[in-house]
Amino acid sequence: MMTNIIQLSDHGGGTPGYRLYDVGRTGREGAGRTLRARNDIEAKAVALTLLDDHPIELWDRTRFIVRYWPGNLPMAVSIEARS
């Protein structure tokens, strides 16, 4: 099982309050996990590393940010130009 707190950097007051929730058939399950991140982009990157075999939701206090499902990870594409 994962740790409850993931700290990426130290922050002062007034920082976002990111939480990651497991999502079951009836909605959010449990109290969620605290994510320490500087911004939404950093929080999304951490959330993707924690995606397992069930959906998760990322929130900043009462603001919904994103829901990730297993299998919907972003794909990196490399295109090579030929001359």
Secondary structure, DSSP 4 states (H G I P E B T S, - for coil): ---SEEE-S---TT---EEEEEEETTEEEEEEEEEE-SSHHHHHHHHHHH--SS-EEEEETTEEEEEE-TT------------
